[in-house]
Amino acid sequence: MPELVYPPVIAAAKTMFRVLDLRLRIEGSHHVPRTGGAVLASNHVSYLDFIFCGYGAHESRRLVRFMAKHEVFAHKVSGPLMRGMKHIPVNRAAGAGSYNAAVDALRRGEVVGVFPEATISRSFRVKELKNGAARMAQEAGVPLLPVALWGTQRLWTKGRPRTLTRRHTPITILVGEPMDPAAYPDATALTAALKTRLSALVDRAQREYPESPAGPDDSWWLPAHLGGTAPTLEKAAELDRRGRRTAAS
């Protein structure tokens, strides 16, 4: 079936990159296989991460099918776009169906994008990972690739106003070497190895980032262990718990 929606969306994203003159740094995109299934497992610091994670597969001419919460598919604007791009809705009340759809896509030779932290990391450090990405890679017998994104939080992240007109922002996209799921005894071991590799890539992206906060009021986007004012992992976890309690009440 021809891709009628995804190519125009990619063209629009590239136009946005040019208009904002984003300073994109992409490394390791050659690791994305040109054929066959693969899982891209990315850290999550921004509402725009799917755009930049997907762009990391552009060199290999692959279209990434992202797993996203079903509410996005229900929206009158984003819903038709998400369905047209053949992304995979995740209904947390019926997670098995979403998981099976992703495994089927991988077996058909698709590249599936996953954010194994499940939600945006307020601390901008890698949180504990869900094991779904590892399970899918092992069941489908496809490589698992860690992807580190950095700088995207400066455009739009949780608890901060959108700054989608911000120009010249450096954005880092690092695609790590493929991990062979057959080399690990189970999904728990593969998930632990993924976290180690993903954390190392994110640390590298942060260390090599070409800009620093302009002052105390601008240090919100830098993690606490690097001198920024983002919440620590522990504080961020507490904020997440409060948010879940509020949503459930």
BALOBA-1460 file (C-alpha; in Angstrom, 3 decimals):
// residues 249
<rec num="1" residu="m" x="0.000" y="0.000" z="0.000"/>
<rec num="2" residu="p" x="1.475" y="3.396" z="-0.967"/>
<rec num="3" residu="e" x="2.547" y="5.815" z="1.734"/>
<rec num="4" residu="l" x="0.265" y="8.818" z="1.188"/>
<rec num="5" residu="v" x="0.572" y="10.549" z="4.583"/>
<rec num="6" residu="y" x="4.061" y="9.908" z="5.963"/>
<rec num="7" residu="p" x="6.119" y="11.561" z="3.151"/>
<rec num="8" residu="p" x="4.252" y="14.908" z="3.371"/>
<rec num="9" residu="v" x="4.634" y="14.881" z="7.164"/>
<rec num="10" residu="i" x="8.386" y="14.305" z="6.791"/>
<rec num="11" residu="a" x="8.559" y="17.161" z="4.267"/>
<rec num="12" residu="a" x="6.736" y="19.428" z="6.723"/>
<rec num="13" residu="a" x="9.166" y="18.452" z="9.503"/>
<rec num="14" residu="k" x="12.148" y="19.248" z="7.282"/>
<rec num="15" residu="t" x="10.609" y="22.629" z="6.496"/>
<rec num="16" residu="m" x="10.274" y="23.269" z="10.227"/>
<rec num="17" residu="f" x="13.942" y="22.340" z="10.703"/>
<rec num="18" residu="r" x="14.945" y="24.858" z="8.020"/>
<rec num="19" residu="v" x="12.667" y="27.664" z="9.213"/>
<rec num="20" residu="l" x="13.905" y="27.325" z="12.787"/>
<rec num="21" residu="d" x="17.454" y="26.730" z="11.556"/>
<rec num="22" residu="l" x="17.809" y="23.863" z="14.019"/>
<rec num="23" residu="r" x="21.401" y="22.718" z="14.418"/>
<rec num="24" residu="l" x="20.916" y="18.995" z="13.946"/>
<rec num="25" residu="r" x="23.684" y="16.599" z="14.874"/>
<rec num="26" residu="i" x="22.953" y="13.030" z="13.788"/>
<rec num="27" residu="e" x="25.343" y="10.158" z="14.419"/>
<rec num="28" residu="g" x="24.938" y="6.429" z="13.936"/>
<rec num="29" residu="s" x="21.988" y="6.597" z="11.552"/>
<rec num="30" residu="h" x="23.739" y="3.954" z="9.437"/>
<rec num="31" residu="h" x="23.009" y="1.469" z="12.220"/>
<rec num="32" residu="v" x="19.326" y="1.431" z="11.236"/>
<rec num="33" residu="p" x="18.931" y="-1.549" z="8.888"/>
<rec num="34" residu="r" x="17.790" y="-0.725" z="5.369"/>
<rec num="35" residu="t" x="15.573" y="-3.787" z="5.265"/>
<rec num="36" residu="g" x="13.852" y="-5.965" z="7.824"/>
<rec num="37" residu="g" x="12.370" y="-5.298" z="11.218"/>
<rec num="38" residu="a" x="14.033" y="-3.396" z="14.054"/>
<rec num="39" residu="v" x="13.070" y="-1.717" z="17.312"/>
<rec num="40" residu="l" x="14.266" y="1.823" z="17.997"/>
<rec num="41" residu="a" x="14.229" y="2.447" z="21.762"/>
<rec num="42" residu="s" x="14.640" y="6.132" z="22.602"/>
<rec num="43" residu="n" x="14.928" y="8.184" z="25.748"/>
<rec num="44" residu="h" x="12.037" y="10.611" z="26.206"/>
<rec num="45" residu="v" x="12.513" y="14.286" z="27.121"/>
<rec num="46" residu="s" x="10.083" y="16.089" z="24.801"/>
<rec num="47" residu="y" x="6.659" y="15.854" z="23.189"/>
<rec num="48" residu="l" x="8.486" y="16.154" z="19.856"/>
<rec num="49" residu="d" x="10.816" y="13.191" z="20.333"/>
<rec num="50" residu="f" x="9.018" y="10.986" z="17.822"/>
<rec num="51" residu="i" x="9.860" y="13.484" z="15.060"/>
<rec num="52" residu="f" x="13.572" y="13.458" z="15.824"/>
<rec num="53" residu="c" x="13.835" y="9.747" z="16.630"/>
<rec num="54" residu="g" x="12.165" y="9.008" z="13.311"/>
<rec num="55" residu="y" x="14.549" y="11.368" z="11.568"/>
<rec num="56" residu="g" x="17.398" y="9.220" z="12.839"/>
<rec num="57" residu="a" x="16.187" y="6.494" z="10.451"/>
<rec num="58" residu="h" x="15.974" y="8.842" z="7.462"/>
<rec num="59" residu="e" x="19.426" y="7.957" z="6.067"/>
<rec num="60" residu="s" x="18.367" y="4.313" z="5.818"/>
<rec num="61" residu="r" x="15.121" y="5.388" z="4.094"/>
<rec num="62" residu="r" x="12.995" y="3.753" z="6.775"/>
<rec num="63" residu="l" x="9.635" y="4.947" z="8.057"/>
<rec num="64" residu="v" x="9.309" y="4.347" z="11.788"/>
<rec num="65" residu="r" x="5.965" y="3.166" z="13.192"/>
<rec num="66" residu="f" x="5.742" y="4.601" z="16.699"/>
<rec num="67" residu="m" x="3.769" y="3.213" z="19.587"/>
<rec num="68" residu="a" x="1.719" y="6.064" z="21.067"/>
<rec num="69" residu="k" x="-1.104" y="6.353" z="23.583"/>
<rec num="70" residu="h" x="-4.547" y="5.834" z="22.080"/>
<rec num="71" residu="e" x="-5.713" y="9.331" z="23.089"/>
<rec num="72" residu="v" x="-3.508" y="10.765" z="20.333"/>
<rec num="73" residu="f" x="-5.369" y="8.622" z="17.798"/>
<rec num="74" residu="a" x="-8.718" y="9.857" z="19.123"/>
<rec num="75" residu="h" x="-7.846" y="13.519" z="18.516"/>
<rec num="76" residu="k" x="-9.630" y="15.028" z="15.513"/>
<rec num="77" residu="v" x="-6.403" y="16.472" z="14.063"/>
<rec num="78" residu="s" x="-3.630" y="14.100" z="15.126"/>
<rec num="79" residu="g" x="-5.771" y="10.950" z="14.854"/>
<rec num="80" residu="p" x="-6.050" y="10.820" z="11.042"/>
<rec num="81" residu="l" x="-2.347" y="11.643" z="10.714"/>
<rec num="82" residu="m" x="-1.292" y="8.930" z="13.164"/>
<rec num="83" residu="r" x="-3.458" y="6.341" z="11.436"/>
<rec num="84" residu="g" x="-2.267" y="7.475" z="8.013"/>
<rec num="85" residu="m" x="1.350" y="7.035" z="9.096"/>
<rec num="86" residu="k" x="0.468" y="3.544" z="10.405"/>
<rec num="87" residu="h" x="1.590" y="4.232" z="13.937"/>
<rec num="88" residu="i" x="0.462" y="1.797" z="16.624"/>
<rec num="89" residu="p" x="-2.072" y="2.884" z="19.278"/>
<rec num="90" residu="v" x="-1.375" y="1.814" z="22.858"/>
<rec num="91" residu="n" x="-4.383" y="1.243" z="25.061"/>
<rec num="92" residu="r" x="-3.087" y="0.631" z="28.550"/>
<rec num="93" residu="a" x="-6.344" y="-1.128" z="29.444"/>
<rec num="94" residu="a" x="-5.740" y="-3.611" z="26.612"/>
<rec num="95" residu="g" x="-1.968" y="-3.673" z="26.299"/>
<rec num="96" residu="a" x="-1.748" y="-7.151" z="24.790"/>
<rec num="97" residu="g" x="-3.411" y="-5.998" z="21.582"/>
<rec num="98" residu="s" x="-0.936" y="-3.143" z="21.125"/>
<rec num="99" residu="y" x="1.995" y="-5.421" z="21.871"/>
<rec num="100" residu="n" x="0.816" y="-8.038" z="19.372"/>
<rec num="101" residu="a" x="0.278" y="-5.369" z="16.702"/>
<rec num="102" residu="a" x="3.854" y="-4.175" z="17.185"/>
<rec num="103" residu="v" x="5.276" y="-7.709" z="16.989"/>
<rec num="104" residu="d" x="3.281" y="-8.352" z="13.821"/>
<rec num="105" residu="a" x="4.666" y="-5.131" z="12.304"/>
<rec num="106" residu="l" x="8.212" y="-6.184" z="13.162"/>
<rec num="107" residu="r" x="7.695" y="-9.582" z="11.566"/>
<rec num="108" residu="r" x="6.464" y="-7.836" z="8.419"/>
<rec num="109" residu="g" x="9.809" y="-6.019" z="8.309"/>
<rec num="110" residu="e" x="8.726" y="-2.683" z="9.807"/>
<rec num="111" residu="v" x="10.809" y="-0.473" z="12.084"/>
<rec num="112" residu="v" x="8.924" y="0.187" z="15.335"/>
<rec num="113" residu="g" x="9.738" y="3.120" z="17.610"/>
<rec num="114" residu="v" x="9.299" y="2.795" z="21.368"/>
<rec num="115" residu="f" x="9.873" y="5.086" z="24.351"/>
<rec num="116" residu="p" x="10.539" y="2.453" z="27.027"/>
<rec num="117" residu="e" x="10.467" y="5.004" z="29.852"/>
<rec num="118" residu="a" x="6.727" y="5.252" z="29.002"/>
<rec num="119" residu="t" x="6.519" y="8.951" z="29.923"/>
<rec num="120" residu="i" x="8.707" y="12.026" z="29.570"/>
<rec num="121" residu="s" x="11.582" y="12.130" z="32.026"/>
<rec num="122" residu="r" x="11.253" y="15.333" z="34.062"/>
<rec num="123" residu="s" x="14.810" y="14.866" z="35.343"/>
<rec num="124" residu="f" x="16.149" y="14.540" z="31.761"/>
<rec num="125" residu="r" x="17.960" y="11.406" z="32.868"/>
<rec num="126" residu="v" x="17.034" y="7.878" z="31.797"/>
<rec num="127" residu="k" x="14.352" y="6.441" z="34.083"/>
<rec num="128" residu="e" x="13.628" y="2.790" z="34.731"/>
<rec num="129" residu="l" x="12.644" y="1.104" z="31.480"/>
<rec num="130" residu="k" x="9.614" y="-1.019" z="30.753"/>
<rec num="131" residu="n" x="10.570" y="-4.355" z="29.201"/>
<rec num="132" residu="g" x="8.155" y="-4.192" z="26.259"/>
<rec num="133" residu="a" x="10.788" y="-3.101" z="23.720"/>
<rec num="134" residu="a" x="13.058" y="-5.985" z="24.699"/>
<rec num="135" residu="r" x="10.207" y="-8.502" z="24.658"/>
<rec num="136" residu="m" x="9.118" y="-7.390" z="21.195"/>
<rec num="137" residu="a" x="12.640" y="-7.586" z="19.792"/>
<rec num="138" residu="q" x="13.146" y="-11.062" z="21.235"/>
<rec num="139" residu="e" x="9.773" y="-12.405" z="20.090"/>
<rec num="140" residu="a" x="10.129" y="-11.004" z="16.564"/>
<rec num="141" residu="g" x="13.843" y="-11.845" z="16.349"/>
<rec num="142" residu="v" x="14.901" y="-8.346" z="15.293"/>
<rec num="143" residu="p" x="17.696" y="-6.003" z="16.462"/>
<rec num="144" residu="l" x="17.129" y="-3.492" z="19.242"/>
<rec num="145" residu="l" x="18.757" y="-0.070" z="18.772"/>
<rec num="146" residu="p" x="19.157" y="2.532" z="21.538"/>
<rec num="147" residu="v" x="18.529" y="6.127" z="20.440"/>
<rec num="148" residu="a" x="19.573" y="9.168" z="22.505"/>
<rec num="149" residu="l" x="17.885" y="12.523" z="21.968"/>
<rec num="150" residu="w" x="19.026" y="15.773" z="23.541"/>
<rec num="151" residu="g" x="18.011" y="19.409" z="23.092"/>
<rec num="152" residu="t" x="14.444" y="18.566" z="22.124"/>
<rec num="153" residu="q" x="13.290" y="19.431" z="25.652"/>
<rec num="154" residu="r" x="14.147" y="23.067" z="24.963"/>
<rec num="155" residu="l" x="11.364" y="23.195" z="22.365"/>
<rec num="156" residu="w" x="8.547" y="21.492" z="24.275"/>
<rec num="157" residu="t" x="8.550" y="19.344" z="27.382"/>
<rec num="158" residu="k" x="6.379" y="18.486" z="30.346"/>
<rec num="159" residu="g" x="5.643" y="21.357" z="32.714"/>
<rec num="160" residu="r" x="7.134" y="24.042" z="30.461"/>
<rec num="161" residu="p" x="5.559" y="26.350" z="27.875"/>
<rec num="162" residu="r" x="6.008" y="25.442" z="24.234"/>
<rec num="163" residu="t" x="8.768" y="27.359" z="22.457"/>
<rec num="164" residu="l" x="8.170" y="26.026" z="18.956"/>
<rec num="165" residu="t" x="9.409" y="29.259" z="17.396"/>
<rec num="166" residu="r" x="12.796" y="29.017" z="19.113"/>
<rec num="167" residu="r" x="15.529" y="29.304" z="16.473"/>
<rec num="168" residu="h" x="19.045" y="27.846" z="16.196"/>
<rec num="169" residu="t" x="18.480" y="25.218" z="18.913"/>
<rec num="170" residu="p" x="21.063" y="22.411" z="18.800"/>
<rec num="171" residu="i" x="19.411" y="18.986" z="18.600"/>
<rec num="172" residu="t" x="21.419" y="15.792" z="19.086"/>
<rec num="173" residu="i" x="20.334" y="12.406" z="17.716"/>
<rec num="174" residu="l" x="22.626" y="9.469" z="18.496"/>
<rec num="175" residu="v" x="21.720" y="6.002" z="17.195"/>
<rec num="176" residu="g" x="23.599" y="3.250" z="18.984"/>
<rec num="177" residu="e" x="24.829" y="-0.064" z="17.628"/>
<rec num="178" residu="p" x="22.183" y="-2.778" z="17.205"/>
<rec num="179" residu="m" x="21.735" y="-5.172" z="20.102"/>
<rec num="180" residu="d" x="21.120" y="-8.827" z="19.206"/>
<rec num="181" residu="p" x="18.236" y="-10.017" z="21.408"/>
<rec num="182" residu="a" x="19.354" y="-13.634" z="21.009"/>
<rec num="183" residu="a" x="22.509" y="-12.807" z="22.978"/>
<rec num="184" residu="y" x="20.489" y="-12.257" z="26.173"/>
<rec num="185" residu="p" x="18.767" y="-14.961" z="28.233"/>
<rec num="186" residu="d" x="15.532" y="-13.044" z="28.726"/>
<rec num="187" residu="a" x="13.836" y="-9.652" z="28.393"/>
<rec num="188" residu="t" x="14.959" y="-8.591" z="31.872"/>
<rec num="189" residu="a" x="18.632" y="-8.972" z="30.972"/>
<rec num="190" residu="l" x="18.139" y="-7.280" z="27.601"/>
<rec num="191" residu="t" x="16.287" y="-4.376" z="29.220"/>
<rec num="192" residu="a" x="19.087" y="-3.905" z="31.769"/>
<rec num="193" residu="a" x="21.677" y="-3.852" z="28.961"/>
<rec num="194" residu="l" x="19.523" y="-1.426" z="26.983"/>
<rec num="195" residu="k" x="19.352" y="0.951" z="29.933"/>
<rec num="196" residu="t" x="23.126" y="0.847" z="30.328"/>
<rec num="197" residu="r" x="23.719" y="1.605" z="26.646"/>
<rec num="198" residu="l" x="20.974" y="4.224" z="26.435"/>
<rec num="199" residu="s" x="22.213" y="6.003" z="29.567"/>
<rec num="200" residu="a" x="25.747" y="6.094" z="28.161"/>
<rec num="201" residu="l" x="24.500" y="7.609" z="24.890"/>
<rec num="202" residu="v" x="22.419" y="10.223" z="26.709"/>
<rec num="203" residu="d" x="25.355" y="11.094" z="28.977"/>
<rec num="204" residu="r" x="27.527" y="11.547" z="25.908"/>
<rec num="205" residu="a" x="24.945" y="13.727" z="24.179"/>
<rec num="206" residu="q" x="24.718" y="15.910" z="27.288"/>
<rec num="207" residu="r" x="28.498" y="16.204" z="27.727"/>
<rec num="208" residu="e" x="29.072" y="17.106" z="24.074"/>
<rec num="209" residu="y" x="26.125" y="19.488" z="23.723"/>
<rec num="210" residu="p" x="27.414" y="22.766" z="22.268"/>
<rec num="211" residu="e" x="25.413" y="25.159" z="24.469"/>
<rec num="212" residu="s" x="25.082" y="25.868" z="28.181"/>
<rec num="213" residu="p" x="22.273" y="27.663" z="30.018"/>
<rec num="214" residu="a" x="22.328" y="31.416" z="29.469"/>
<rec num="215" residu="g" x="21.874" y="31.997" z="33.199"/>
<rec num="216" residu="p" x="20.068" y="30.727" z="36.314"/>
<rec num="217" residu="d" x="16.631" y="31.289" z="34.761"/>
<rec num="218" residu="d" x="17.639" y="29.198" z="31.746"/>
<rec num="219" residu="s" x="19.101" y="26.226" z="33.614"/>
<rec num="220" residu="w" x="15.788" y="24.335" z="33.837"/>
<rec num="221" residu="w" x="16.689" y="22.191" z="30.794"/>
<rec num="222" residu="l" x="19.914" y="20.867" z="32.305"/>
<rec num="223" residu="p" x="19.807" y="17.864" z="34.688"/>
<rec num="224" residu="a" x="20.658" y="18.427" z="38.322"/>
<rec num="225" residu="h" x="23.822" y="16.299" z="38.260"/>
<rec num="226" residu="l" x="25.235" y="18.667" z="35.613"/>
<rec num="227" residu="g" x="24.411" y="21.787" z="37.630"/>
<rec num="228" residu="g" x="20.962" y="22.450" z="36.190"/>
<rec num="229" residu="t" x="17.711" y="23.042" z="38.046"/>
<rec num="230" residu="a" x="15.762" y="20.109" z="36.586"/>
<rec num="231" residu="p" x="14.423" y="17.859" z="39.358"/>
<rec num="232" residu="t" x="16.500" y="14.905" z="40.468"/>
<rec num="233" residu="l" x="15.411" y="11.401" z="39.484"/>
<rec num="234" residu="e" x="13.871" y="10.971" z="42.933"/>
<rec num="235" residu="k" x="12.014" y="14.279" z="42.861"/>
<rec num="236" residu="a" x="10.841" y="13.630" z="39.309"/>
<rec num="237" residu="a" x="9.477" y="10.230" z="40.368"/>
<rec num="238" residu="e" x="7.496" y="11.899" z="43.143"/>
<rec num="239" residu="l" x="6.099" y="14.472" z="40.712"/>
<rec num="240" residu="d" x="5.035" y="11.624" z="38.405"/>
<rec num="241" residu="r" x="3.285" y="9.863" z="41.294"/>
<rec num="242" residu="r" x="1.427" y="13.044" z="42.206"/>
<rec num="243" residu="g" x="0.386" y="13.482" z="38.612"/>
<rec num="244" residu="r" x="-1.006" y="9.956" z="38.431"/>
<rec num="245" residu="r" x="-2.933" y="10.419" z="41.684"/>
<rec num="246" residu="t" x="-4.403" y="13.688" z="40.411"/>
<rec num="247" residu="a" x="-5.421" y="12.113" z="37.097"/>
<rec num="248" residu="a" x="-7.063" y="9.193" z="38.894"/>
<rec num="249" residu="s" x="-9.038" y="11.379" z="41.334"/>
